[in-house]
Amino acid sequence: MKSDDLQSLILNKNNSGNVNSQLKNILSIIRKHLNMEVAFISEFIDGERVFRFIDAKHEVPPINVGESDPLEQTYCQRIVDNTLPNIIQNTNNDNITKTLSVTNKLSIGSYMGVPIRLSTGKTYGTFCCYKKSPDDTLNKRDLSFLSVIADIVSDLIEQHIDVEDAHKAIEQRTLLMLEPNKIEIHYQPVYSLITNQVTGFESLSRFVSTPYITPDVWFNEASQVGLGEELEMMAINNAIKGMGDFQKDLYISINTSPEYILSGAVAKILSGIDTRRIVLEITEHSPISSYADFREALKPLREQGVRLAIDDAGAGYSSFKHILELEADIIKLDISLTQNIHRDRKKFLLAKALCGFAKAIDCIIIAEGIETAEELNALKELNVDKVQGYLLGRPMPIEQAISHVQNILV
């Protein structure tokens, strides 16, 4: 093996990126170096040899990932048991391999394999390669290289197992949250600085779990295991259930991911309700790969009266890009901009510019994260349309939110 190939394998081992890709790359390098037709990594499961990773010279490989054979019928088990040599230059000359059905089944002419053992001492499976024709050039030096690489593979497989275990754990706890009573909705009031009264509520998810885990963690983990849409739609469904308990002139804002607007899931969950009372909030942290596609997916909802808010404005570049591309109805100033705005001239001027821009395009400005009277007064000076924050009302259960509507901002 060339030194740069070996260095590449070692670098791959130390790279915590995609373990599957690294293992496939290793198989390809070893197969080509040994001039073999097939290289594979197998796992021993319940008396079966299961092919986990495969690299083959030909476009249609003779074996496929997931296929299995009884261990007693394989070379793999015998290599682990030391009843078969690690190197077989000609399978027709070996008393064991020439009688095994797998030799004919896979057309094995020459073969090399080593066990893969984990740090716990457990045998995971084998790292093997073979081709149809005999090969008398295979030697102990090749075997030494294969053994070294098997150690690298062992480390990567342990990473792979850890990732799979973590994935399963996330999936299991996310599934427990996919029950309506596991997501409670709290509503934070939004006040109009024109009427000094509550004009709407932002709906915020609170997950019933011990220990308590913040909503962003739940949604992020659900997305990792392919359950993001299901969890988010459940949260939205719980939020809009409370609409009927509020006065009809109040709106409910909902945080949502652009991908679920694109998939049609949001339109489906909002079907049959008064969408004129719905505001969809897209955050700074929500990437949009194609604004044209997003606008097209959003169009039917906008025609039904749904309004669009850009959340976290001032927190980063993406929010400004959203504002320019999406023709939003509402721009929400992020807490990072409104916090201590009365003391920070730069924040004040940036907010002033955003307010001026919003007025020019007939867009409403909501300032969020208001915690002090001084911040509120500074935002009044900027002619902000609406405000929300702990000073005015924390997120609260629906019963408290309904009562809170009677409060007047002073």
Order of alpha helices (4+ residues) and beta strands (2+ residues): alpha-alpha-beta-beta-beta-alpha-beta-alpha-beta-beta-alpha-beta-beta-alpha-alpha-beta-alpha-alpha-beta-alpha-beta-alpha-beta-alpha-alpha-beta-alpha-beta-alpha
